[in-house]
Amino acid sequence: MSQSVSAGDLLNRFSQQRILVVGDIMLDWFIWGSVSRISPEAPVPVVEVQEEDRYPGGAANVARNLTPFGSKIELAGLYGKDPNGALLTATLENNGIGSDLCLEVEKFQTITKTRVVARHQQVVRIDREKRFQLDPVKEAVLIENIAKVLPNIDGMIIEDYGKGLITPRLVEALIKEARKHKIVITVDPKPGNPISWKGVTTVKPNRPEAFACAGKVDIHRDEGVPPLEDEPLLEVGKILREKWESDQVLLTLGEQGMLLFSADEEPFLIPALAKEVFDVSGAGDTAIALYTLSLCAGLDAHSAARISNLASSIVVGKLGTSPIEKDELAALL
């Protein structure tokens, strides 16, 4: 770390932070099994189910990545008045995630992603979701409820998965209220959503999202060009920081690490650390969660990105959307 902070001191700071996550919340349903034969009905594997697990997904998985550190976590989003909505709220409670700001919506289908995994390989993913536009009355209620808790919040993460909750009107209201209290605001954007992120601290797209948001073609994708020598990538980072007028843009680049763009500074590369990758599910959620937590704990953007990179290197070595544990990060620090 570029700042002189001991691991113990940093983890203690983490436990004192109060973080709000706003975004598209989902239920992650994992079906674990084994495969020993091919179906006689079609050329597909027959999975013999051995175990099932349910976890917070989407924006709720970002919140889940913060809970191991003892931070106070609030979550704002939508779920349906359906069986999976009841399962989701129970799952949030079991994971210590506050859901008082979440709205139950009558005609909304709780977003559920079911993954069938056999022999450490994902066989199929089944998505249950319908894009939904929150009506102005409920949106106003959500904004009002969030505004009430902001005086007691250190950081806000906005997670846009493109399911309909994150609108320009909602974002404008949240940023306006958050800036009154000098709250750290980080964003995981979705290309195609015409939102001005002006006034936020950091926007964190991955490489495909970055090129899509900048309206550029990624001519070097999958070619392994070193990030600091990849002129189109460097141009995209500069374009996005100026477009969004954020303090930083943090590009996550998979096996190439992360690239941080800040005003009046050269791009800063944090090389990837993962030695073995089992599953990238949720790695982006871990990255923005630990980056935000680090900023709120007083680290500069470079140090926060390093911590985020450390955490991501751990979770990609796990199967499923498993969060980083406190002792795992402590060992690396």
Beta strands, then each sheet from edge to edge (+ up, - down):
strand 1: 18-23
strand 2: 25-38
strand 3: 45-58
strand 4: 72-76
strand 5: 78-80
strand 6: 103-105
strand 7: 112-118
strand 8: 121-128
strand 9: 155-159
strand 10: 184-188
strand 11: 202-203
strand 12: 248-252
strand 13: 258-262
strand 14: 268-270
sheet 1: 4+ 1+ 9+ 10+ 11+ 12+ 13- 14+
sheet 2: 3+ 2- 7- 8+
sheet 3: 5+ 6+
end
